[in-house]
Amino acid sequence: METHVLKGRVALVTGGTTGIGFGSAKRLIEAGALVYITGRRQQVLDEAVAKLGPPAWGIQADAASKSDAQRVADTIQAAHGQLDILFANAGGGHATPLAEITEEQIDSELSINVKGVVLTVQSLLGVLRDGASVILNASITADMGLPGFAVYAATKAAVRSLARSWTTDLKDRKIRVNTISPGVVPTEGYSHEQKMTQQQVDDYVQRVSSEIPVGRVGTVEDICDALVFLASDASSFITGIDLIVDGGQTRVYAGKN
């Protein structure tokens, strides 16, 4: 992919301090974009911006807060006048057996994964330029029926539905809306949210690799390359899709030799 395919464009990555969010911000900068990231914890946000270096800026914000989302929009509007690329990445969840799901967990995952996406896009409508690219982070869990992930999977199915509806809502402004559904991509979330030890992560990666046609789990870079494609003019005839980046795991039966 061309190195400066996004030269001069202004991008926002919500939840951009770690994992796929941080990697996406880094990749967008490499592609020539000016990048804003958000995060809830100021210290972690400052550390991420320092690692990214210029041209990166951080805005402390909770994606599920309407006032925070509006402050993000106002900040970008004042500095640049418009936004070319939005990656609504902030989200999270963890595995919980059906009998142990709490009301607090339901509220939390719906808030960050669904409410937060709606508020983010809604607040930025006046800043997004006509012809902008909006990408929402979904997940292959929406398709897989994995035990313990009912609430999280449902929220990610909702994200896909939002993208389809917004594709028609925003078509007159030629704003493209797509989702990315990452496959197995080990990040800090495995230890922070799933509470897995490094040995558990390693064992899981070894086991699941045999179920993936390409023979390996994904990397943050795999997702970032797909993101840059959807953000760029190379995908100008693509909108309303869910780009599944999972090495074929959910679409092709790998089998076992």
N, C-alpha and C positions, 0 to 999 in steps of 0.2 A: 504494500500500500504506500502511496506517495507520502513522503515525510511530512509535508506541510499542507496536507489536504484540507485542514481546517484553519489555515492561517488567518489571524485577525478576528476570528469568531469568538463570541462570548458564550461561555458554557457555565452551567450550574450543576453540581453533583450533590444531592442531599445525602447525608450520612457518609461523608467523604473522608472520614478520618482513619478508617481501617479497611482491611479486606478488599472486596470488589470495588467499593466506593473509592478508596484511596488509589488503588491500581488504575481505576478509570480516570481519575483526575490526572494522574501521572501520564497516562497514555494520550489523553486529550491535549495536554501541554506539549508532548512530543509531536503531536500532529499540527501544532501551531496555534491552538486555541488559548484564550485568556480564561482562566478557570476560577470559579468560586466554589468553595466547599462549605457545607454546614455540618455541625456536630453539636451535641447537647453539652458536652463537657469542655469548658474553655481551655484547660491545660492540654488536653489531648488534641483539641483543635489547633492550638498554637504549635504544638510539636509537629503535627501533620503538615501545616503550612510551611514550617521551617524546612522540613524534609523535601517538600515539593519545590520550594524556591520560587522565584518570580518566573512567570506571571501567575501566581496563585494568591488568592485572598480567602480568608476565613470569616464566616459569620456565625456566631453562636446562636443556635436556634433549635427548637423542638419542632419537628415536622408536623406533629399533631396539634400544634398551637396556631390558631388563626392569626393572632397578633404577631407571633414570630414569623409566620409565613409572609405576612404583609410587610414586615420590617425587612425581610430578605428582598422582596420585590422592590421596595422603595430604595434600598441601598444600591441595587444594580441599576435601577432607573436613573438615579442621581449620578452615578459614575459613568455609565455607558449608554444610557438612553434606550437600550433594547437588549434582548437576550436571544441568541441564535439556537442554543442547544440546552435542553433540560433533560437530565437523567435523574428521575425520581427513584432513588436507590434506597433511601432510608427504610428500614424494616427489620423484622426479627421475629423469633418464635422458638419454641422448644418442644420436644416430644413429651407428651403426657398421655397415659392411658385414659380411655374414655371415662372410667369411673372416678378418676382423680382430677379431671378438668375443673378448675375453679371459675367462679364468676369474674374474679380479678384477672385471670389469664385471658378469658374471652374478651373482656373490655380492653386489656392492654394490646393484644394482637390485632383486634379490629381497629383500635385507635391508631397505631403506628402504621399498619400495613394497608388500611383502606381509608380511614378518615384523613390520615396524613397525606396520602397521595392526592385525594380530592382537594384538600385545602391548599396544597402546594401548587397544583396546576391552576386552580381557580384564582389564587392570589397573583399568579404571574401572567394572567391573560392579557393585562394591559401592557406588559413589558415584552412578551414574546412577539417577535417581528412576524409579519406575514411570511410564510414559507419556512418557518422554524421547524426544528425536529424535536419532538418530545418522545422520550423513551422511558418506559416504566419497567422496573425490575420485578419480574414474576418468578416462577419456579416450576421445575418439572414435577414437584410434589403435587401440584394441582391435578395431575393425570394418574398418579401411581397408586393411590389408596394405601399409602404406607401406614402401618399401625402406629398410633400415638400422635400422628400429625394432622388429625382431622381439622382442628381450628386453623392452623397455619395454612394447610392446603386450601381450605375454603377461602381464606383471605386472598391467597394468590390467584385463585380462580376468579375472584371478584376483580382483581387488578386487570386480568385479561379482558373481562367484560367492560370495564371502564374504558380501556383503550379502544375497543370496537365502537362504543357509543361516541366517544370523543372524536374519532375519525370522521364521523358524519357531522358532529357538532361544529367542527373546526374546518371543514372542507372548503368553505367559501374563503377562508383566509389562507388556504393552501398549507396549513400546518399539518405535518404528518405525525401520526401517533402510532407507535409500535411498542411491543413488549419484547424483552429478552427473558428467556427461561433457562437459567444456568442448570447444568447437571451437577454431578458431584465435584465440588471445588473446595478442597480443604482450606479453610481460612481460620483466623482467630476465633470466629464464631463457634467453631467446634468445641473449643475449650471454654469460652466465656458463656455461651448460651446453652450448649448441649452438655456442658460439664464433663467432657470426655478427657481422659488422660492422653498423653502423647502415644502411649502404647496402644490404647484403644483406637486412636485415629489411624495408626499404622496398620493395625490388624484389619480395620474396616476398609482401608484403601486397598490392601492386598486382596481381600475377599471380593470387593465390588468390581475391581478391575477386570476380572474374568467375565463379568456380565456386560461389559461395554465393548462394542464391536472394534473400536480403535485400540483396545487393549490397555488403556490407562485412564486415570481420572483426569479431570480438567484442571487447568491452572487459571489464575486470575487473568493472565495475559490472553488466554483463549477468549474470555468474556469481553475483555477490553477491545480486542480486535473487532469483534462483532459489533460492539458499541460504536466504534469509530465509523464502521461501515454504515450503520443506520443514521449516524449523525451527519454523514457527508452527502455530497451531491451524487455519489455513486449509487445511492439508494433512492433517488428522486421519484421513481415509479413504484415505490414500496410504501404502503401504509395500511394500518389495521391488522398487521400480521403479528404472530408470536414466533420469534426466532428462537428455536430450541437449540441450545449449545450444550450438548450432552454426550458427544461422541457416538450417537446412535442408540444410547441406552434405552430410551423409551419408544423408539420407532422401529428398531430392528432386533430380532431375537439373536443374540450372540451364540447361544448354545455352548456346549462344552465338548471338547475333543476327548 
